[in-house]
Amino acid sequence: MINVLIHHEVADFTAWKVAFDSAFDWRRKSGERSCHIFRSAGSVNDVTLFFEWESLEKARAFIASEELKAKMASSGVKGAPQVDFLSEVHSVHRSAAD
């Protein structure tokens, strides 16, 4: 399992989210296992995505694909995204009992 962190600005979050949601099956078939969407507290169009991907190879292939570039452009992504591939080293989950 590999994590992918993507940060970019969009022209209109609502329009971008519709396009993002429409690609659910395509992302899953490409190796996506989960996704979290964050927006900047100061700008609703400043988006950060945190994915779990099946493998580094599948994640890199997906990110490099011409299809993704076209979908991002048509959904209103502004500029080149910042993309980081991460492997988890440590995780702590707190509970009310802590």
N, CA, C and O of each residue as an XYZ file, in Angstrom:
392
protein
N       0.853     -1.171      0.000
C       0.000      0.000      0.000
C       0.902      1.238      0.000
O       1.915      1.293      0.697
N       0.505      2.217     -0.795
C       1.239      3.473     -0.876
C       0.244      4.619     -0.693
O      -0.924      4.492     -1.059
N       0.694      5.706     -0.142
C      -0.153      6.893      0.006
C       0.283      7.937     -1.008
O       1.464      8.066     -1.331
N      -0.705      8.680     -1.503
C      -0.445      9.742     -2.465
C      -1.091     11.009     -1.925
O      -2.275     11.020     -1.589
N      -0.312     12.064     -1.847
C      -0.778     13.364     -1.389
C      -0.738     14.319     -2.583
O       0.312     14.512     -3.195
N      -1.889     14.914     -2.909
C      -1.986     15.823     -4.055
C      -2.570     17.141     -3.577
O      -3.565     17.170     -2.853
N      -1.942     18.227     -3.991
C      -2.418     19.562     -3.636
C      -2.538     20.385     -4.909
O      -1.607     20.443     -5.713
N      -3.699     21.023     -5.086
C      -3.872     21.919     -6.228
C      -5.016     22.886     -5.957
O      -5.800     22.702     -5.026
N      -5.094     23.911     -6.782
C      -6.187     24.865     -6.711
C      -7.169     24.540     -7.837
O      -6.766     24.106     -8.916
N      -8.454     24.753     -7.577
C      -9.485     24.542     -8.592
C     -10.237     25.846     -8.815
O     -10.289     26.706     -7.937
N     -10.816     25.980     -9.997
C     -11.561     27.198    -10.310
C     -12.856     27.278     -9.505
O     -13.245     28.352     -9.048
N     -13.525     26.126     -9.334
C     -14.798     26.081     -8.618
C     -14.915     24.719     -7.950
O     -15.027     23.700     -8.633
N     -14.889     24.691     -6.612
C     -14.872     23.416     -5.898
C     -16.069     22.544     -6.248
O     -15.906     21.345     -6.477
N     -17.256     23.111     -6.295
C     -18.463     22.322     -6.557
C     -18.393     21.638     -7.912
O     -18.713     20.454     -8.022
N     -17.982     22.360     -8.942
C     -17.846     21.777    -10.280
C     -16.740     20.720    -10.296
O     -16.900     19.658    -10.899
N     -15.622     21.013     -9.635
C     -14.523     20.050     -9.570
C     -14.978     18.768     -8.879
O     -14.644     17.673     -9.331
N     -15.737     18.891     -7.789
C     -16.171     17.719     -7.015
C     -17.083     16.822     -7.845
O     -17.007     15.599     -7.736
N     -17.944     17.411     -8.672
C     -18.806     16.608     -9.559
C     -17.939     15.778    -10.506
O     -18.182     14.585    -10.688
N     -16.938     16.403    -11.104
C     -16.037     15.692    -12.019
C     -15.242     14.622    -11.270
O     -15.070     13.512    -11.772
N     -14.759     14.952    -10.077
C     -13.996     13.997     -9.270
C     -14.850     12.772     -8.951
O     -14.396     11.639     -9.107
N     -16.073     12.995     -8.509
C     -16.970     11.892     -8.163
C     -17.303     11.023     -9.365
O     -17.485      9.814     -9.220
N     -17.386     11.615    -10.542
C     -17.727     10.844    -11.743
C     -16.605      9.878    -12.145
O     -16.835      8.962    -12.935
N     -15.410     10.072    -11.617
C     -14.266      9.212    -11.945
C     -14.027      8.129    -10.889
O     -12.975      7.490    -10.893
N     -14.982      7.916     -9.994
C     -14.821      6.964     -8.891
C     -14.420      5.574     -9.392
O     -13.421      5.024     -8.930
N     -15.174      5.000    -10.322
C     -14.886      3.647    -10.806
C     -13.546      3.575    -11.526
O     -12.814      2.596    -11.381
N     -13.226      4.598    -12.294
C     -11.951      4.627    -13.023
C     -10.778      4.623    -12.044
O      -9.807      3.892    -12.236
N     -10.874      5.449    -10.986
C      -9.793      5.482     -9.989
C      -9.681      4.142     -9.270
O      -8.574      3.648     -9.055
N     -10.804      3.556     -8.900
C     -10.790      2.267     -8.196
C     -10.130      1.193     -9.057
O      -9.291      0.437     -8.567
N     -10.501      1.121    -10.329
C      -9.921      0.129    -11.245
C      -8.434      0.381    -11.471
O      -7.694     -0.533    -11.833
N      -7.997      1.621    -11.257
C      -6.584      1.971    -11.433
C      -5.753      1.723    -10.179
O      -4.534      1.887    -10.202
N      -6.408      1.325     -9.076
C      -5.668      0.973     -7.872
C      -5.966      1.782     -6.636
O      -5.387      1.520     -5.581
N      -6.857      2.765     -6.729
C      -7.204      3.556     -5.536
C      -7.950      2.689     -4.531
O      -8.857      1.939     -4.893
N      -7.558      2.801     -3.265
C      -8.224      2.049     -2.195
C      -9.032      2.956     -1.272
O     -10.030      2.515     -0.702
N      -8.626      4.200     -1.116
C      -9.405      5.159     -0.330
C      -8.944      6.568     -0.673
O      -7.868      6.774     -1.234
N      -9.792      7.534     -0.319
C      -9.465      8.930     -0.590
C     -10.081      9.822      0.474
O     -11.213      9.599      0.904
N      -9.338     10.828      0.894
C      -9.809     11.869      1.795
C      -9.612     13.198      1.074
O      -8.558     13.440      0.487
N     -10.623     14.051      1.119
C     -10.557     15.360      0.483
C     -10.547     16.424      1.568
O     -11.362     16.396      2.489
N      -9.611     17.365      1.448
C      -9.493     18.482      2.389
C      -9.530     19.781      1.596
O      -9.082     19.841      0.451
N     -10.074     20.820      2.227
C     -10.017     22.164      1.657
C      -9.333     23.065      2.664
O      -9.459     22.873      3.873
N      -8.612     24.047      2.159
C      -7.952     25.012      3.026
C      -9.000     25.764      3.835
O     -10.067     26.096      3.319
N      -8.703     26.030      5.085
C      -9.618     26.795      5.937
C      -9.811     28.209      5.415
O     -10.818     28.850      5.715
N      -8.860     28.696      4.643
C      -8.945     30.066      4.144
C      -9.412     30.197      2.712
O      -9.710     31.304      2.263
N      -9.485     29.079      1.970
C      -9.870     29.143      0.555
C     -10.551     27.843      0.148
O      -9.915     26.789      0.123
N     -11.823     27.911     -0.165
C     -12.580     26.704     -0.504
C     -12.118     26.050     -1.798
O     -12.443     24.890     -2.048
N     -11.368     26.771     -2.626
C     -10.890     26.210     -3.892
C      -9.454     25.692     -3.814
O      -8.880     25.311     -4.834
N      -8.877     25.674     -2.627
C      -7.534     25.140     -2.385
C      -7.722     23.724     -1.845
O      -8.138     23.550     -0.700
N      -7.420     22.713     -2.659
C      -7.793     21.329     -2.374
C      -6.556     20.461     -2.137
O      -5.565     20.556     -2.861
N      -6.637     19.620     -1.113
C      -5.624     18.605     -0.852
C      -6.319     17.257     -0.787
O      -7.346     17.104     -0.125
N      -5.749     16.281     -1.480
C      -6.305     14.933     -1.526
C      -5.294     13.972     -0.925
O      -4.096     14.073     -1.190
N      -5.780     13.037     -0.114
C      -4.915     12.019      0.478
C      -5.488     10.654      0.102
O      -6.582     10.291      0.535
N      -4.749      9.908     -0.699
C      -5.190      8.608     -1.206
C      -4.389      7.469     -0.589
O      -3.234      7.644     -0.201
N      -5.014      6.305     -0.505
C      -4.303      5.043     -0.350
C      -4.403      4.369     -1.705
O      -5.488      4.265     -2.277
N      -3.271      3.913     -2.215
C      -3.227      3.285     -3.531
C      -2.681      1.879     -3.378
O      -1.894      1.615     -2.469
N      -3.084      0.985     -4.247
C      -2.720     -0.424     -4.198
C      -1.206     -0.644     -4.233
O      -0.684     -1.477     -3.492
N      -0.505      0.095     -5.087
C       0.948     -0.056     -5.203
C       1.551      1.243     -5.737
O       0.858      2.059     -6.345
N       2.828      1.419     -5.506
C       3.530      2.595     -6.016
C       3.492      2.616     -7.540
O       3.301      3.674     -8.141
N       3.670      1.467     -8.163
C       3.683      1.403     -9.622
C       2.348      1.852    -10.207
O       2.320      2.622    -11.166
N       1.245      1.375     -9.635
C      -0.076      1.759    -10.138
C      -0.352      3.232     -9.873
O      -0.945      3.910    -10.712
N       0.068      3.729     -8.725
C      -0.135      5.138     -8.403
C       0.641      6.023     -9.364
O       0.101      7.006     -9.872
N       1.889      5.690     -9.619
C       2.710      6.489    -10.547
C       2.121      6.467    -11.964
O       2.084      7.493    -12.644
N       1.664      5.296    -12.395
C       1.083      5.183    -13.733
C      -0.182      6.027    -13.847
O      -0.399      6.689    -14.862
N      -1.005      6.006    -12.822
C      -2.237      6.787    -12.821
C      -1.925      8.282    -12.872
O      -2.495      9.009    -13.685
N      -1.032      8.733    -12.016
C      -0.689     10.158    -11.947
C      -0.071     10.645    -13.256
O      -0.286     11.790    -13.652
N       0.686      9.795    -13.924
C       1.357     10.176    -15.170
C       0.461     10.054    -16.400
O       0.858     10.466    -17.490
N      -0.740      9.494    -16.245
C      -1.586      9.203    -17.403
C      -2.114     10.472    -18.077
O      -2.423     11.464    -17.417
N      -2.207     10.414    -19.383
C      -2.775     11.509    -20.157
C      -4.253     11.686    -19.830
O      -4.765     12.805    -19.850
N      -4.934     10.590    -19.530
C      -6.354     10.668    -19.183
C      -6.563     11.505    -17.919
O      -7.487     12.316    -17.859
N      -5.706     11.312    -16.907
C      -5.830     12.114    -15.688
C      -5.570     13.587    -15.994
O      -6.303     14.458    -15.526
N      -4.543     13.862    -16.766
C      -4.237     15.255    -17.109
C      -5.426     15.919    -17.801
O      -5.753     17.068    -17.504
N      -6.069     15.208    -18.716
C      -7.225     15.751    -19.428
C      -8.399     15.971    -18.478
O      -9.072     17.000    -18.548
N      -8.646     15.005    -17.589
C      -9.749     15.133    -16.628
C      -9.503     16.296    -15.666
O     -10.433     17.029    -15.331
N      -8.276     16.466    -15.229
C      -7.961     17.567    -14.322
C      -8.175     18.905    -15.018
O      -8.742     19.827    -14.431
N      -7.732     19.018    -16.251
C      -7.888     20.270    -16.995
C      -9.370     20.589    -17.210
O      -9.787     21.736    -17.044
N     -10.158     19.587    -17.575
C     -11.576     19.846    -17.850
C     -12.388     20.076    -16.578
O     -13.481     20.637    -16.638
N     -11.866     19.649    -15.426
C     -12.594     19.841    -14.163
C     -12.258     21.173    -13.492
O     -12.848     21.515    -12.467
N     -11.319     21.922    -14.060
C     -11.002     23.239    -13.522
C      -9.792     23.305    -12.616
O      -9.620     24.283    -11.888
N      -8.936     22.268    -12.646
C      -7.694     22.338    -11.860
C      -6.816     23.421    -12.467
O      -6.592     23.453    -13.677
N      -6.321     24.307    -11.607
C      -5.500     25.430    -12.049
C      -4.024     25.116    -11.819
O      -3.611     24.874    -10.685
N      -3.244     25.118    -12.870
C      -1.812     24.877    -12.748
C      -1.481     23.415    -12.514
O      -2.348     22.542    -12.512
N      -0.196     23.184    -12.320
C       0.287     21.824    -12.081
C       0.086     21.456    -10.610
O       0.378     22.262     -9.726
N      -0.408     20.252    -10.344
C      -0.581     19.840     -8.954
C       0.758     19.494     -8.312
O       1.720     19.145     -8.996
N       0.800     19.596     -6.998
C       1.945     19.090     -6.244
C       1.585     17.669     -5.836
O       0.551     17.451     -5.206
N       2.428     16.696     -6.189
C       2.148     15.288     -5.922
C       3.306     14.692     -5.134
O       4.468     14.850     -5.506
N       2.979     14.004     -4.038
C       3.979     13.292     -3.240
C       3.523     11.855     -3.045
O       2.352     11.599     -2.763
N       4.455     10.915     -3.198
C       4.207      9.500     -2.940
C       4.825      9.193     -1.580
O       6.009      9.450     -1.363
N       4.029      8.644     -0.665
C       4.456      8.457      0.723
C       4.225      7.024      1.187
O       3.252      6.380      0.793
N       5.120      6.538      2.019
C       4.883      5.254      2.685
C       4.808      5.510      4.188
O       5.648      6.209      4.754
N       3.809      4.945      4.812
C       3.576      5.180      6.239
C       4.645      4.495      7.080
O       5.004      3.343      6.837
N       5.141      5.217      8.062
C       6.162      4.702      8.961
C       5.571      4.416     10.337
O       5.948      3.446     10.994
N       4.647      5.264     10.763
C       4.097      5.147     12.118
C       2.713      5.772     12.146
O       2.453      6.758     11.455
N       1.833      5.201     12.942
C       0.484      5.742     13.068
C       0.012      5.583     14.508
O       0.263      4.559     15.143
N      -0.676      6.607     15.019
C      -1.245      6.564     16.362
C      -2.725      6.913     16.246
O      -3.087      7.911     15.622
N      -3.566      6.098     16.840
C      -4.999      6.369     16.863
C      -5.423      6.531     18.303
O      -5.246      5.622     19.114
N      -5.976      7.672     18.622
C      -6.402      7.974     19.992
C      -7.855      7.558     20.191
O      -8.642      7.516     19.246
N      -8.185      7.259     21.419
C      -9.573      6.958     21.772
C      -9.943      7.713     23.032
O      -9.076      8.311     23.670
N     -11.206      7.698     23.400
C     -11.667      8.374     24.610
C     -11.041      7.776     25.860
O     -10.990      8.427     26.904
N     -10.568      6.551     25.760
C      -9.963      5.887     26.911
C      -8.528      6.355     27.177
O      -7.969      6.048     28.229
N      -7.931      7.085     26.247
C      -6.532      7.544     26.437
C      -6.416      8.597     27.490
O      -5.317      9.079     27.762
